Amino acid sequence: MDAVNRRWVLAERPSGMVREGNFALEQTPVPEPPAGGYLVRTLYVSVDPAMRGWLDDRPSYVPPVRLGEVMRAGGLGQVVRSGDPRVPVGQLVQGPTGWQDYVLGGPGFVPVPAGVPPELAMGALGMTGMTAYFGLFEVGAPRPGETVVVSAAAGAVGSLAGQLAKIAGCRAVGIAGGPGKCAWVAGELGLDACIDYHAEDVGRRLADTCPDGVDVYFDNVGGAILDAVLGHINLRARIVACGAISVYNAAAPAPGPTRLNRLIVQRARMQGFIVSDYARSFDVARRAMGRWLAQGRLVSRSQVVDGLERTPAALCMLFTGANTGKLLVRVADPR
Ligand SMILES: NC(=O)c1ccc[n+]([C@@H]2O[C@H](COP(=O)([O-])OP(=O)(O)OC[C@H]3O[C@@H](n4cnc5c(N)ncnc54)[C@H](OP(=O)(O)O)[C@@H]3O)[C@@H](O)[C@H]2O)c1
């Protein structure tokens, strides 16, 4: 086993765009599990847009990461020492590993079901898939024949939400940055159209691609794209406020959408949610997602960056659109 634990801590709070230099790589001794405890060697860590919010010193749905604290993150690892007969050495587990090589097992860790590849466990069958599933089905409540628009449609959550809208029998239109991403969304993922917001006028293209208006908008980005979609919502539309990545790095509060009065006129509902609200129903969702994956009705894509040392750089990739599908960092290989 390694003698040291490498770990990324928060060195300073970002002002504006998050930078690699906001984090520092430290080396500490590998922690000793207490009697009856176990030690996990991290194999993968997640990078998520929400992490940007955890770096600011302001109230949110979780406390901010403290300066000097190991960066909070979900991850997947392998048990390498164990005094707990229920968690044998070799077992793959998922939980709050943080951005580090080793972590003591404890609350929040669960076994990875046998045969589930790590990338799926952290993608379509993990928080990403749960977010797409509950955001679309519980908050968006799409009905067959309705039109669903999804932003960040080539990203981790968006790529699944768009496909789930097709499974629900809806017309599905994605919005993504660049021709390559749009070709994937409207090609392999099977959405009816994809708008390239870098090159196209989103409002005009929404009129072309959603001739019957928008019934459900799965919003991952907020800002100007939300405003453009508001201009096309139907009577009793549902707006799923999943994320607002376009404003996460704003140094000052960004001006709000200008078309919120459309909610009144169209008697529409806009509802935020946090995926953990639905934790008690994750098993139901995992079974459904697993079935659609097995049937080939759902495509799950991940992009893996190699090396714990590249984790802050990987986080920054999310804000430049350098990822397609679920972005993960591979820290080590299983033994
Ligand atoms: N509510 C919840 O419980 C919950 C849980 C998980 C995630 N989320 C939210 O879901 C959203 C997607 O998360 P994810 O993990 O799936 O990330 P992701 O979509 O895989 O990656 C982020 C993507 O956002 C797009 N983006 C970046 N900056 C943008 C900008 N200024 N304007 C428009 N698009 C921009 C980029 O795609 P393009 O190249 O297409 O721009 C990038 O690839 C985030 O807002 C996240 O906070 C919410």
The ligand as an SDF file (V2000), in Angstrom:
LIG
                    3D

 48 52  0  0  0  0  0  0  0  0999 V2000
  -30.4060   19.8760   -8.8530 N   0  0  0  0  0  0  0  0  0  0  0  0
  -29.5750   18.8660   -8.6470 C   0  0  0  0  0  0  0  0  0  0  0  0
  -29.7170   18.0660   -7.7070 O   0  0  0  0  0  0  0  0  0  0  0  0
  -28.4220   18.6810   -9.5860 C   0  0  0  0  0  0  0  0  0  0  0  0
  -27.6340   17.5070   -9.5300 C   0  0  0  0  0  0  0  0  0  0  0  0
  -26.6010   17.3650  -10.4720 C   0  0  0  0  0  0  0  0  0  0  0  0
  -26.3540   18.3720  -11.3980 C   0  0  0  0  0  0  0  0  0  0  0  0
  -27.1240   19.5020  -11.3770 N   0  0  0  0  0  0  0  0  0  0  0  0
  -26.9090   20.5840  -12.3490 C   0  0  0  0  0  0  0  0  0  0  0  0
  -27.0860   20.0400  -13.6330 O   0  0  0  0  0  0  0  0  0  0  0  0
  -26.3210   20.7820  -14.5600 C   0  0  0  0  0  0  0  0  0  0  0  0
  -25.4880   19.8260  -15.4050 C   0  0  0  0  0  0  0  0  0  0  0  0
  -24.5610   19.1670  -14.5460 O   0  0  0  0  0  0  0  0  0  0  0  0
  -23.6570   17.9830  -15.1080 P   0  0  0  0  0  0  0  0  0  0  0  0
  -22.9740   17.3560  -13.9770 O   0  0  0  0  0  0  0  0  0  0  0  0
  -24.4820   17.1650  -16.0120 O   0  0  0  0  0  0  0  0  0  0  0  0
  -22.5640   18.7820  -15.9490 O   0  0  0  0  0  0  0  0  0  0  0  0
  -22.3160   18.6670  -17.5270 P   0  0  0  0  0  0  0  0  0  0  0  0
  -23.5670   19.0660  -18.2200 O   0  0  0  0  0  0  0  0  0  0  0  0
  -21.7230   17.3560  -17.8430 O   0  0  0  0  0  0  0  0  0  0  0  0
  -21.1880   19.7500  -17.7780 O   0  0  0  0  0  0  0  0  0  0  0  0
  -21.4510   21.0920  -17.7890 C   0  0  0  0  0  0  0  0  0  0  0  0
  -21.8390   21.5730  -19.2140 C   0  0  0  0  0  0  0  0  0  0  0  0
  -22.4640   22.8270  -19.0850 O   0  0  0  0  0  0  0  0  0  0  0  0
  -22.3010   23.5400  -20.2860 C   0  0  0  0  0  0  0  0  0  0  0  0
  -21.9420   24.9230  -19.9710 N   0  0  0  0  0  0  0  0  0  0  0  0
  -20.8320   25.3640  -19.3240 C   0  0  0  0  0  0  0  0  0  0  0  0
  -20.8540   26.7050  -19.2300 N   0  0  0  0  0  0  0  0  0  0  0  0
  -22.0010   27.1020  -19.8520 C   0  0  0  0  0  0  0  0  0  0  0  0
  -22.5940   28.3880  -20.1000 C   0  0  0  0  0  0  0  0  0  0  0  0
  -22.0010   29.5220  -19.6680 N   0  0  0  0  0  0  0  0  0  0  0  0
  -23.7740   28.4370  -20.7710 N   0  0  0  0  0  0  0  0  0  0  0  0
  -24.3810   27.3110  -21.2030 C   0  0  0  0  0  0  0  0  0  0  0  0
  -23.8760   26.0690  -20.9870 N   0  0  0  0  0  0  0  0  0  0  0  0
  -22.6960   25.9730  -20.3200 C   0  0  0  0  0  0  0  0  0  0  0  0
  -21.1700   22.8560  -21.0660 C   0  0  0  0  0  0  0  0  0  0  0  0
  -21.7480   22.2360  -22.2040 O   0  0  0  0  0  0  0  0  0  0  0  0
  -21.8440   23.0320  -23.6160 P   0  0  0  0  0  0  0  0  0  0  0  0
  -20.5780   22.7380  -24.3390 O   0  0  0  0  0  0  0  0  0  0  0  0
  -23.0650   22.4790  -24.2320 O   0  0  0  0  0  0  0  0  0  0  0  0
  -21.9430   24.4930  -23.2550 O   0  0  0  0  0  0  0  0  0  0  0  0
  -20.6350   21.8010  -20.1240 C   0  0  0  0  0  0  0  0  0  0  0  0
  -20.2140   20.6400  -20.7710 O   0  0  0  0  0  0  0  0  0  0  0  0
  -25.4810   21.7620  -13.7480 C   0  0  0  0  0  0  0  0  0  0  0  0
  -26.1090   23.0310  -13.7550 O   0  0  0  0  0  0  0  0  0  0  0  0
  -25.5130   21.1610  -12.3740 C   0  0  0  0  0  0  0  0  0  0  0  0
  -25.3080   22.1070  -11.3580 O   0  0  0  0  0  0  0  0  0  0  0  0
  -28.1480   19.6690  -10.5040 C   0  0  0  0  0  0  0  0  0  0  0  0
  1  2  1  0
  2  3  2  0
  2  4  1  0
  4  5  1  0
  4 48  2  0
  5  6  2  0
  6  7  1  0
  7  8  2  0
  8  9  1  0
  8 48  1  0
  9 10  1  0
  9 46  1  0
 10 11  1  0
 11 12  1  0
 11 44  1  0
 12 13  1  0
 13 14  1  0
 14 15  2  0
 14 16  1  0
 14 17  1  0
 17 18  1  0
 18 19  2  0
 18 20  1  0
 18 21  1  0
 21 22  1  0
 22 23  1  0
 23 24  1  0
 23 42  1  0
 24 25  1  0
 25 26  1  0
 25 36  1  0
 26 27  1  0
 26 35  1  0
 27 28  2  0
 28 29  1  0
 29 30  1  0
 29 35  2  0
 30 31  1  0
 30 32  2  0
 32 33  1  0
 33 34  2  0
 34 35  1  0
 36 37  1  0
 36 42  1  0
 37 38  1  0
 38 39  2  0
 38 40  1  0
 38 41  1  0
 42 43  1  0
 44 45  1  0
 44 46  1  0
 46 47  1  0
M  CHG  2   8   1  16  -1
M  END
$$$$
